[in-house]
């Protein structure tokens, strides 16, 4: 038996990936990694930045307060910068309209997926639009995650703490003892 957290995490992650406009399949130019976990301390953050460096991709990370949490409590980015890989916690969601792709607001920048599937940044939206845009994004994300509840995606892995990407375990092989 697997834990419901695995399917719940996949649903929330895949929903946000979809709303941001990242392809549902692995594109030929795969530039982003998407992952979930519990709360992060310094060692965990360092591990995530090492994984992003090993993959050669930026990462979007969703934090769940505990295994039973119904939704993430924190959205973070792990970004390749010119001289380092940077952990950027506390991203806020934003959508310019009910049809617009969901974007992330962090570090005084607006982050979105471009036509080449790359995470790019631009100026923040006008202040007077932020609250409404954040509300739209969260409503759409919650709805899509709920619709995807129970989703079972192939090809996902679990990377044990302090282990390299080569030691990843396929999620399909994980069983929780009762």
GIBELVEN-V907983 format. One record per backbone hydrogen bond with DSSP energy under -0.5 kcal/mol. NH is the residue of the N-H (numbers start at 1). CO is the residue of the C=O. If there is no record, write none. Layout:
# GIBELVEN-V907983
{{NH;CO} {NH;CO}}
This chain:
# GIBELVEN-V907983
{{6;3} {7;3} {8;4} {9;5} {10;6} {11;7} {12;8} {13;9} {14;10} {15;11} {16;12} {17;13} {18;14} {19;15} {20;16} {21;17} {21;18} {22;17} {27;25} {30;28} {31;29} {33;58} {35;60} {37;62} {45;41} {46;42} {47;43} {48;44} {49;45} {50;46} {51;47} {52;48} {53;49} {54;50} {55;51} {56;52} {57;52} {58;31} {59;78} {60;33} {61;76} {62;35} {63;74} {64;37} {69;66} {73;63} {74;63} {76;61} {77;88} {78;59} {79;77} {79;86} {81;79} {81;84} {86;79} {86;84} {88;77} {88;86} {91;75} {92;105} {94;103} {95;133} {102;19} {103;94} {104;111} {105;92} {106;104} {106;109} {109;106} {110;122} {111;104} {111;109} {112;120} {113;20} {114;112} {114;118} {117;114} {120;112} {120;118} {122;110} {129;126} {130;126} {130;127} {131;127} {133;129} {134;130} {135;131} {136;132} {137;133} {138;134} {139;135} {140;136} {141;137} {142;138} {143;139} {144;140} {145;141} {146;142} {147;143} {148;144} {149;146} {151;148} {153;151} {156;153} {158;169} {160;158} {163;160} {167;164} {168;165} {169;158} {171;156} {173;170} {174;171} {176;1} {177;175}}
